[in-house]
Amino acid sequence: ILHGDMRLNLRMMGVLAGIVFLGALGGFLMRGSGGGGRRDGAAAVLVVGLGLFAVGYTGLFFARLIKSAVARQREFLADASSVQYTRNPEGLAGALDQVRASERGTLIANRFAEDMSHMYFGDSVRLGLASLFATHPPLEERIRRVLPGFEAPAYRARRVLPSAPDDDGERRRKAAEALLVAAAAASRGQRADDASQAWGRSPQEGAALVGQVDAGKVQVAQRLLDALPAEMREALREPEGARRVVLEMVSRRPGAGRLPPALRLPLLDVALPALKRMEEGERVAFLASVEGVVRADRRLTLHEFVLLAMLRAQLAPPVRPAGGRAALADRRPAATTVLTLIALASGSEPRGAFDAGAAELRLEGAALLARDQLTPEAVQAALDALRDLAPDAKQRLVAGLFAAATADGRIRLGEAELLRLVGAVLECPLPPFFAESAD
C-alpha cells in the first residue's frame, strides 16, 4: 500500500479486463456469424470479429508479459519493505519456506485466479513459459534476498508450533499456574512495581528490542495469554467486554483487578484492538470514565498513570504526529522529564540512574528534576513533545531510557511499564520483556 502497489495492481487488472473484453467480443461475433454464412453482412461480421479477437488476444499476450515482469519486481520491493518494517527477516523467510514446503503452495482454484494473480503472496496459477508469465519470483530467490544463508531445517526445528488439541487445556493450565506463581514470588514482601529481574543487556541491545519478534517472544506472549482466564479473553474480543475488563482493572474490582502486576499491560494490549473499534465519541467517553476512576481517590500511582497514558496514546487523537525530524537537542526538556520519571522509578539511587541515562543521551549539564515537577500533565506534555523526533533520535532516546532503567543491573516492573509506554507513544513498540522473569 505504501509504495502504491495496490493502486498499480488495480489499474493493471482494469486494463487487462478491457483487453480481454475485446477478444471476448471478437469471439462472440465470430460464433454469431458462423451459422449464418448466407445472410447479408455475415462475412463482414466474421471479419470484424476475427480482427477484434486477434487484437484482443495479441494485446493480452503482451499485457500479461508486462504485468508479470512488473509484478515480479514489485514483489522483491514488497519483501524488502516487509523486512524493513518488521525487522524480522527470519520470520518472512520462514513464511516463504512454509509455502515452499507446502504441497499446494499458494495455488488458488478459482476461475478468476489468473486475473488477480499479481496481487497474491505467491503464484496462484500454473502457466506455461513460467519464466515469462510468472507473477512472482522463484521462492528460493526471494528467500535468498530476504535472508542470505537461511537454513530451513534449523528454522523449522526451533519454530513455535501449535499444541495438539488434546494437550491445549493442560498446557494453558500449567502456563497460567507457572506465571501466577512466579509473579506472586517476584512481588512478595514488596510493592508490585518493585518486582524486578536481572538484566544483562546493554542500552543499545535494549533499544534493539523495538519491533523484534522471535520464537522466545512468541512463547512469552502465549504464556501471558494462557494466564488470562478464558472468559476474560473472550470478553476482550468485543468493545463492550473490553471496556468492562479495563475498568475492572483500573478500579481494582474482582476479576481483572485481581490479576498479577505482570499481566496488567499485556491485558491492555489484548483489549486495545476491540477498544479501537469504538466510534470516536465512545472512545472519548471511555477515556473520561477511566480517568474518573483513576482520580477518584485523589492520588495517581505509577501503574495508573501508565495505563491511562497508554490508553490516551492509542485511543485519543494525537497532539503531534508520530515521526518527524526533530533532534533530541530540540526536545531536551521533554527528554529530561521522561528520563527523570524513569530514574525515580528505578529505586533507591535515582540520581545514578539519571546520570547513566543522561550520559547515553549526551544531555550535558542535565539535572534530575524534583518530584513535584513531575505532574501527570507535565509528563503527558513531554511524551507528546517527543512524538515528532527523527528515527535516529528515537533510537537514542530509547537506549538512554534503558541505560537509566538498568543502571543497577536489574529492571523493575514499573520501569518496564514506563519503557513500554514511551515505546507506544513513539510508535517504537517494545515486547513485554519483563514477563521473561517467569521462564
Sequence and secondary structure as in RCSB ss.txt:
>XXXX:A:sequence
ILHGDMRLNLRMMGVLAGIVFLGALGGFLMRGSGGGGRRDGAAAVLVVGLGLFAVGYTGLFFARLIKSAVARQRE
FLADASSVQYTRNPEGLAGALDQVRASERGTLIANRFAEDMSHMYFGDSVRLGLASLFATHPPLEERIRRVLPGF
EAPAYRARRVLPSAPDDDGERRRKAAEALLVAAAAASRGQRADDASQAWGRSPQEGAALVGQVDAGKVQVAQRLL
DALPAEMREALREPEGARRVVLEMVSRRPGAGRLPPALRLPLLDVALPALKRMEEGERVAFLASVEGVVRADRRL
TLHEFVLLAMLRAQLAPPVRPAGGRAALADRRPAATTVLTLIALASGSEPRGAFDAGAAELRLEGAALLARDQLT
PEAVQAALDALRDLAPDAKQRLVAGLFAAATADGRIRLGEAELLRLVGAVLECPLPPFFAESAD
>XXXX:A:secstr
 TTSHHHHHHHHHHHHHHHHHHHHHHHHHHHHHHT TTSTTHHHHHHHHHHHHHHHHHHHHHHHHHHHHHHHHHH
HHHHHHHHHHH  HHHHHHHHHHHHHSSSTT   STTTTTTGGGSSS  S  SSHHHH SS  HHHHHHHHSTT 
 HHHHHHHS     HHHHHHHHHHHHHHHHHHHHHHHTTS GGG EEE    HHHHHTTTT   HHHHHHHHHHH
HHS HHHHHHTTSHHHHHHHHHHHHHT TTGGGS GGGHHHHHHHHHHHHTTS HHHHHHHHHHHHHHHTTTS  
 HHHHHHHHHHHHHHS  SS S   B GGGGHHHHHHHHHHHHHTT S HHHHHHHHHHHHT TT     GGG  
HHHHHHHHHHGGGB HHHHHHHHHHHHHHHTTTSEEEHHHHHHHHHHHHHTT     GGGGGG 
